[in-house]
Amino acid sequence: VLIYYIVEASTFLQSSKDRVGSTYKKSVYKQYSDSTYAREIPKPAWLGFLGPIIRAEVGDTIIVHLKNFANRPHTVHPHGVFYKKDSEAAKPGSSALQMPFVSLTLPSFSLLLFLPS
């Protein structure tokens, strides 16, 4: 026997400390031509609000420079890429909410692409 409990959406959409609310802020990753962050590199319209695509091949080293202009802490996590522990933006024992990098230029980190066996 399956019992379904239907809850009115407003139960979860009210703003409070234990509810998500109905307004969400979005942060957008953008690509710039250099470290002055003065000239944004245009992206294809089909990407919508997605950030720049990082392409590489096995054996390439990817170097990413991040600067957070948002009012909340953010970082980047590469999926399908092997990297050393010391290349992580989040330091051991911290979380994205505890990162000391808010509104600062993050240190560059190198990523080595994973070579499948």
C-alpha angles and dihedrals in degrees: 000000000000119000119196122201113201115205124193110249092234088069089072100029097062114106112245137123092272099040131071097227125210103271121079128186118218127210119203126207112220133187121230131193096237145347094288089072088214100121119048116208108233118239131204115276091235090070090069108186094341116120128244118302114243111209126189142150131231109290095023121125115226117205116193125189113196130191118182114218092168125100091237131059117267137169138173130249121196115218118211093016128114115221138164120260092243089059093065116110091215111070121223113285094018134102133206087267092055099044113126092215101091109140092352131109107260119226113261116255131197123226124199115206115240115252108217115228 
